Amino acid sequence: MQTFFGTVFSRPIVVGALRVSFVVGCVLNLINQGEAFFSGGPIAWGHVLLNFLVPYAVSSYSAARNQLSNRTTP
């Protein structure tokens, strides 16, 4: 388990996950709350945060799992 968390928080995975999170999070926020953004309506800030956090978590998890499986495969 130590290896997994060390891999998840390695610099290349964090940087890649941040890039994915930014792009996907922006798209999700436009889809989910675009009307509120453009019309000046109330914005659900918790949802804004989750729209960035979930893609970050998925991206970093999948990248770490991929990297670890490539290390253990002969």
C-alpha angles and dihedrals in degrees: 000000000000089000092053095053091043089054095045091054096043114123099247093051094045092049093047093046091049090054093049091045092052095051098040093040092054091050093047092049091051091049096044102035106013092119092053092048095050100037097044093246125149115294121215099224093188089059091047089055093047091049087063099034098053096054089046092053094046093046096047093044094050093044092050093047090049093049093048093048090051090053094052097042110094 
